[in-house]
Amino acid sequence: MNTIELRNGVRMPQMGYGVYQVSPSECERCVSDALEVGYRMIDTAQAYANEEGVGAAVAKSGLRRDEVFLVSKVWISNYGYEKARASIDESLRKLRTDHIDLMLLHQPFCDRYGAYRALEEAYKEGKLRAIGVSNFYPDHFIDLASNVEIPPMVNQVEMHVFDQQTSPQKTMEEFGCRIMSWGPLAEGRNGFFTQPLLAEVGAQYGKTIPQVALRWLIQRGAIIIPKSTHRERMEQNIDIFDFELTEQDMERIATLDTGKSLFFDHHDGETTRMFMGWR
């Protein structure tokens, strides 16, 4: 498994297993399958309501704690310094661990500065090995990164062949921040699973459309967390390290970029209203 070195020297797997929209009742089974298949990073969040399932699966896996890289995220209802600090301790309890390898702020809304200060302190105390943000695009990202003591080490954003984040990635890299992709398979939107160009490229290597799309992200330097509740698809998704796309392949796939989200615009007022309703 490829690894990515963060700015503080911590190394994390470049590919992990995401549990967004994995129900609490299924989470332990799915994470157990993922660990058996070979995934060594699990990405969860307070808002997913399945941290306990992740913790249970890791505890029962027989793997040493240092063999599994755990990622979680503070939800906006826990923003503000005091609430964020308490929520980090609660995530530690649910995950059955004395440290989380990477903790992110989930959204750029509400009291993000107070919440980020709590991340910084927990990092200094050893409760968190690395810290960062999620869904912070250049305006929010530059504002935060320029005004905190420890700039984000990772920024997890929507990133896939249809929304490639080329310019935002460059902005993150200026601050020594790594880009992490959520929705690397576009959640099947925009005709992803029948996309002709991806199918054509895949045929050259005997690979599927998802494998080509994931490999493209890996070669872009992104950290990826594809999700599936089916073991055979977990196996297919991780089977992308035995081939390499050519420069021409990469350039052709780059033409699929629409530069737009397939989900929601974090700069739109209605999106902000939506998140305010989820506090």
Secondary structure, DSSP 4 states (H G I P E B T S, - for coil): --EEE-TTS-EEESB-EE-TT--HHHHHHHHHHHHHHT--EEE--GGGT-HHHHHHHHHHS---GGGSEEEEEE-GGG-SHHHHHHHHHHHHHHHT-S-BSEEEE--S-SSHHHHHHHHHHHHHTTSBS-EEEES--HHHHHHHHTSSSS--SEEEEE-BTTB--HHHHHHHHHTT-EEEEESTTGGG-TTGGG-HHHHHHHHHHT--HHHHHHHHHHHTT-EE----SSHHHHHHHH--SS----HHHHHHHHTT--SS-SS--TTSHHHHHHHHTT-
